[in-house]
Amino acid sequence: MDVAFLIGRLLFAFLFLGSGFAHLTKTADMAAYAGARGVPSPKLATQASGALIIVGALMVLLGVWGDLGSLLLLVFLLPTAVLMHAFWKETEPMAKQTEMVQFNKDLALAGATLAFFWVFAQDPGLTITTSLF
């Protein structure tokens, strides 16, 4: 089971690592999108969220206080779902459907972060540190 959990962490973390690095390397484009969605201080928010998800993903991936890393990713996902994918504000059917899919994806990933939080608290093995909480 230790190896399965490690593989799951790898697959899960790579999604966030890619997104986090995009936040930091394509800040102008991503900030423009965030600004269009009404996010305050979009450039700073883009950079801060990029750093947050990179740190959280690395913590989950490496098993260094993976429970805290899971919570950091949760802190990113919930506001992102509401602020960036507010499907209820869309009037065009295709845009509404696209945003609903992205909203639901963020909620599903938020659920996965809570599952990772719980598993890390159980001392799952193949981690560098034990859980923080």
Backbone bond lengths (Angstrom), bond angles and torsions (degrees), N, CA, C in turn:
res aa  C-N    CA-C-N  psi(-1)  N-CA   C-N-CA  omega(-1)  CA-C   N-CA-C  phi
1 M - - - 1.461 - - 1.520 111.39 -
2 D 1.335 116.62 -30.41 1.458 119.47 179.12 1.522 111.23 -58.29
3 V 1.310 116.91 -43.13 1.467 121.55 -177.89 1.529 110.12 -68.12
4 A 1.321 117.74 -40.07 1.467 120.69 177.87 1.524 110.60 -61.83
5 F 1.318 116.29 -41.55 1.462 120.13 178.54 1.527 110.51 -65.51
6 L 1.324 117.57 -39.97 1.459 121.43 177.77 1.531 111.16 -63.35
7 I 1.316 117.38 -44.16 1.469 120.67 178.32 1.524 110.40 -63.57
8 G 1.319 116.97 -41.99 1.466 120.59 176.34 1.515 112.27 -60.21
9 R 1.322 116.19 -41.08 1.473 120.48 177.48 1.515 110.85 -63.39
10 L 1.321 117.22 -41.93 1.465 121.15 178.87 1.524 110.81 -59.86
11 L 1.306 116.60 -51.15 1.461 120.89 -178.64 1.523 111.60 -61.97
12 F 1.313 116.00 -42.07 1.464 121.59 -179.02 1.522 110.84 -66.56
13 A 1.317 116.84 -46.44 1.463 121.03 -175.18 1.519 112.36 -68.40
14 F 1.328 118.36 -35.08 1.463 119.94 -177.97 1.522 112.37 -60.96
15 L 1.313 117.92 -33.93 1.461 120.79 175.95 1.531 110.44 -59.06
16 F 1.325 115.96 -46.84 1.460 120.49 -177.11 1.523 112.39 -74.48
17 L 1.321 117.27 -34.82 1.466 119.59 178.24 1.525 110.01 -63.45
18 G 1.320 117.25 -44.64 1.462 120.39 177.76 1.512 112.14 -61.03
19 S 1.306 116.30 -44.36 1.461 120.91 179.44 1.525 111.30 -66.50
20 G 1.317 116.78 -42.34 1.465 120.38 -179.67 1.516 112.36 -62.66
21 F 1.331 116.50 -43.91 1.471 119.31 178.44 1.522 110.80 -66.55
22 A 1.334 117.85 -34.19 1.465 120.33 175.28 1.527 110.80 -63.96
23 H 1.322 117.11 -38.20 1.466 120.36 176.81 1.529 110.92 -58.82
24 L 1.320 116.40 -35.67 1.466 120.50 -175.56 1.521 113.22 -90.49
25 T 1.318 118.49 -25.08 1.463 120.38 -178.55 1.526 112.93 -99.39
26 K 1.312 117.00 -19.28 1.466 122.21 178.64 1.527 109.48 -123.57
27 T 1.319 114.69 42.32 1.463 120.81 -173.82 1.523 112.33 -57.94
28 A 1.308 117.77 -44.78 1.472 119.98 -176.08 1.525 111.24 -59.90
29 D 1.327 117.01 -47.04 1.469 120.43 -179.62 1.521 111.55 -65.49
30 M 1.313 115.87 -44.99 1.464 119.36 -177.68 1.528 111.30 -69.65
31 A 1.328 116.71 -35.59 1.466 120.49 178.07 1.526 110.38 -67.75
32 A 1.318 116.94 -35.99 1.466 119.77 177.71 1.525 110.34 -62.60
33 Y 1.314 116.09 -42.51 1.464 120.22 177.91 1.531 110.48 -65.13
34 A 1.329 116.81 -45.03 1.465 120.78 179.08 1.526 110.69 -61.47
35 G 1.327 116.51 -42.02 1.461 120.53 178.21 1.522 111.56 -61.85
36 A 1.332 116.60 -40.16 1.464 120.43 178.30 1.520 111.60 -65.21
37 R 1.322 116.56 -24.00 1.465 121.35 177.80 1.532 112.40 -88.95
38 G 1.338 116.33 0.01 1.462 119.76 176.63 1.512 115.13 90.42
39 V 1.321 117.65 12.65 1.464 120.54 178.81 1.529 108.18 -71.58
40 P 1.333 117.91 126.50 1.477 119.65 178.31 1.532 110.98 -69.28
41 S 1.316 116.41 146.54 1.483 122.65 -178.81 1.526 110.15 45.72
42 P 1.323 117.60 62.28 1.464 119.92 -171.01 1.531 114.99 -61.12
43 K 1.319 118.10 -35.20 1.466 118.34 -179.96 1.528 110.10 -66.92
44 L 1.323 116.80 -48.02 1.457 120.72 178.80 1.528 110.61 -63.19
45 A 1.327 116.82 -41.63 1.468 120.38 179.57 1.527 111.09 -63.25
46 T 1.322 116.80 -38.88 1.461 120.99 178.75 1.522 111.00 -65.04
47 Q 1.322 116.44 -45.70 1.462 120.30 179.78 1.526 111.48 -66.81
48 A 1.326 116.88 -44.13 1.466 120.69 -179.33 1.525 110.94 -65.17
49 S 1.324 117.13 -42.20 1.461 118.78 -179.91 1.529 110.77 -68.78
50 G 1.322 117.36 -34.10 1.460 120.19 175.72 1.524 111.32 -61.27
51 A 1.325 115.62 -47.04 1.471 119.65 178.36 1.526 110.78 -63.37
52 L 1.322 117.11 -42.12 1.463 122.00 -179.64 1.520 111.41 -59.19
53 I 1.316 117.11 -46.87 1.464 118.06 -176.23 1.528 112.61 -75.93
54 I 1.333 117.19 -28.58 1.469 118.31 174.71 1.527 109.71 -66.18
55 V 1.310 116.78 -46.68 1.468 120.15 179.54 1.523 110.36 -62.16
56 G 1.330 117.09 -47.42 1.463 120.34 179.56 1.519 112.27 -60.79
57 A 1.320 116.60 -43.85 1.469 120.46 -179.51 1.527 111.43 -65.05
58 L 1.329 117.35 -41.32 1.464 119.85 178.58 1.522 111.48 -65.12
59 M 1.330 116.86 -37.43 1.460 120.26 178.36 1.532 110.67 -64.20
60 V 1.329 116.51 -42.70 1.469 120.40 177.85 1.521 109.79 -67.36
61 L 1.314 116.90 -46.18 1.462 121.35 -177.30 1.524 112.13 -60.46
62 L 1.323 116.03 -48.11 1.457 120.51 -175.72 1.528 113.64 -84.11
63 G 1.327 116.59 -15.87 1.459 119.22 -176.84 1.512 111.71 74.69
64 V 1.318 116.57 34.50 1.467 122.24 175.06 1.532 106.08 -103.37
65 W 1.316 115.27 103.01 1.464 120.39 -173.67 1.527 109.85 47.70
66 G 1.313 114.45 54.11 1.463 121.20 -177.89 1.509 113.16 -58.29
67 D 1.328 116.59 -28.22 1.466 119.04 177.60 1.526 110.25 -65.57
68 L 1.320 117.63 -42.87 1.461 120.94 176.86 1.523 110.48 -66.02
69 G 1.326 117.02 -42.21 1.462 120.31 177.36 1.519 111.50 -58.29
70 S 1.320 116.54 -40.15 1.465 121.05 177.58 1.522 110.94 -61.08
71 L 1.321 116.31 -43.02 1.464 119.97 179.43 1.522 112.03 -67.36
72 L 1.336 117.63 -34.84 1.469 120.30 176.30 1.527 110.36 -62.02
73 L 1.313 116.33 -41.69 1.464 119.48 177.93 1.526 111.14 -66.28
74 L 1.319 117.32 -36.49 1.461 121.49 175.89 1.523 110.80 -62.08
75 V 1.334 115.96 -41.78 1.479 121.11 178.92 1.523 110.89 -62.36
76 F 1.312 117.42 -29.70 1.467 121.04 175.38 1.527 111.31 -77.35
77 L 1.321 117.29 -45.15 1.459 121.24 -169.83 1.525 114.77 -69.52
78 L 1.308 118.08 -42.55 1.467 119.04 -175.15 1.523 112.84 -65.45
79 P 1.348 119.57 -50.10 1.466 117.88 176.54 1.528 112.61 -64.25
80 T 1.327 116.91 -34.37 1.461 119.99 179.01 1.526 110.50 -62.23
81 A 1.308 117.03 -43.11 1.461 120.37 179.06 1.520 110.47 -57.71
82 V 1.320 116.63 -46.19 1.465 121.01 -174.80 1.532 111.77 -76.26
83 L 1.321 117.54 -44.86 1.464 120.68 -175.16 1.528 113.36 -78.44
84 M 1.323 116.64 -41.06 1.459 119.88 -172.13 1.530 113.53 -94.52
85 H 1.310 117.75 -19.66 1.466 119.67 -174.38 1.528 111.47 -129.79
86 A 1.314 115.49 46.80 1.470 122.28 -178.44 1.531 109.64 -75.95
87 F 1.308 116.36 76.53 1.465 121.78 -176.07 1.528 112.26 -59.66
88 W 1.318 117.30 -27.63 1.461 121.50 -178.66 1.526 112.19 -67.98
89 K 1.323 117.86 -14.23 1.466 121.67 177.83 1.526 112.35 -91.12
90 E 1.303 117.10 -13.33 1.469 121.53 -176.77 1.525 110.52 -79.71
91 T 1.316 115.08 142.66 1.468 120.10 177.38 1.527 111.79 -108.74
92 E 1.312 117.06 -29.87 1.465 121.51 -179.64 1.540 107.53 -77.67
93 P 1.328 118.54 126.55 1.467 121.26 -172.94 1.529 114.94 -57.02
94 M 1.327 118.32 -41.33 1.461 120.11 -178.47 1.525 110.86 -67.98
95 A 1.325 117.45 -42.65 1.467 121.31 177.54 1.524 110.37 -63.71
96 K 1.323 116.04 -40.93 1.473 120.51 178.88 1.531 110.33 -60.27
97 Q 1.334 116.75 -45.12 1.463 120.97 -179.46 1.524 110.84 -65.02
98 T 1.320 117.20 -43.23 1.465 121.17 179.54 1.519 110.84 -60.97
99 E 1.316 116.86 -46.15 1.465 120.63 -179.43 1.526 111.40 -67.69
100 M 1.326 117.20 -33.67 1.468 119.68 177.92 1.533 109.95 -66.11
101 V 1.318 116.88 -41.54 1.461 120.33 177.74 1.527 109.97 -61.16
102 Q 1.329 117.24 -45.68 1.466 120.92 -179.73 1.529 111.32 -66.02
103 F 1.317 117.61 -39.30 1.466 122.31 176.59 1.536 109.94 -59.99
104 N 1.335 115.82 -48.77 1.461 120.23 -179.38 1.521 111.66 -65.54
105 K 1.331 117.64 -36.06 1.475 121.07 176.68 1.523 109.68 -61.39
106 D 1.334 116.34 -45.45 1.467 119.64 179.69 1.525 111.19 -62.82
107 L 1.325 117.32 -39.39 1.471 119.70 177.83 1.523 111.34 -66.48
108 A 1.334 117.16 -39.64 1.463 120.37 178.04 1.527 110.75 -64.41
109 L 1.334 116.52 -42.06 1.464 119.82 177.25 1.529 110.65 -65.73
110 A 1.330 117.05 -35.69 1.472 119.98 176.70 1.531 109.39 -62.84
111 G 1.318 116.95 -40.36 1.461 120.15 175.71 1.521 111.32 -62.05
112 A 1.317 116.59 -39.69 1.467 120.27 178.15 1.523 110.97 -64.50
113 T 1.346 117.66 -36.33 1.470 118.87 178.34 1.524 110.69 -63.88
114 L 1.324 116.35 -36.86 1.471 119.07 177.82 1.524 110.95 -68.31
115 A 1.327 116.92 -36.34 1.465 119.84 175.88 1.526 110.31 -65.30
116 F 1.339 117.61 -42.71 1.462 120.63 176.01 1.528 110.53 -61.66
117 F 1.321 117.14 -41.50 1.463 121.29 177.86 1.525 109.97 -55.17
118 W 1.324 116.46 -47.50 1.456 121.17 -178.98 1.528 111.36 -64.86
119 V 1.325 116.55 -44.52 1.464 119.85 -178.43 1.525 110.55 -63.79
120 F 1.329 117.68 -43.02 1.468 119.67 178.48 1.532 111.10 -60.40
121 A 1.311 117.71 -33.24 1.470 121.01 179.18 1.529 111.49 -68.89
122 Q 1.335 117.39 -18.56 1.465 121.90 -178.97 1.525 112.72 -88.75
123 D 1.332 118.00 5.57 1.468 122.96 -176.98 1.529 110.36 55.61
124 P 1.348 116.51 71.05 1.458 120.63 -171.82 1.515 115.95 -76.23
125 G 1.319 119.15 -7.30 1.467 121.16 -176.45 1.517 111.20 85.84
126 L 1.319 115.77 166.77 1.459 123.40 -178.11 1.529 112.41 52.28
127 T 1.318 115.35 43.49 1.468 121.78 174.28 1.533 108.08 -127.34
128 I 1.323 115.00 159.43 1.468 119.15 179.93 1.533 110.96 -82.98
129 T 1.328 116.40 -38.52 1.458 120.32 178.46 1.523 109.13 -122.81
130 T 1.314 115.47 168.69 1.457 119.35 171.10 1.526 107.55 -83.95
131 S 1.314 116.38 177.70 1.466 120.22 -178.83 1.530 109.55 -68.73
132 L 1.308 114.70 152.99 1.469 121.03 179.70 1.524 110.25 -85.72
133 F 1.311 116.29 -35.69 1.473 120.16 -176.24 1.506 111.61 -98.42
